[in-house]
């Protein structure tokens, strides 16, 4: 549940703050929890988009 909330916050920070988006997406993707494959792929995609924006 925590990872999903972090992922949604990363999506909300999309254009406003790429550094925050990157931090949130990395935390969601690599946190101490196990994500379902779809959610993990989405978190990794957000991380990649944040890297492009920074």
C-alpha positions, -999 to +999 in steps of 0.1 A: +000+000+000+028+024+008+044+018-026+012+026-044+008+059-025+044+068-033+039+060-069+008+082-072+027+110-055+055+106-081+029+108-109+015+140-094+050+156-092+055+147-129+062+182-144+066+203-113+095+187-096+114+160-115+139+154-086+111+147-062+094+125-088+127+105-091+130+101-053+094+089-049+096+065-078+129+050-066+115+046-031+083+029-045+103+006-068+131-004-044+115-002-010+113-030+016+081-044+001+072-067-028+052-051-056+030-070-080+047-071-115+024-044-130+030-020-101+067-026-102+068-019-139+049+013-135+072+024-107+103+017-128+087+035-158+081+066-135+118+064-124+129+063-160+107+093-169+121+113-140+157+105-151+148+119-185+134+151-171+164+157-148 
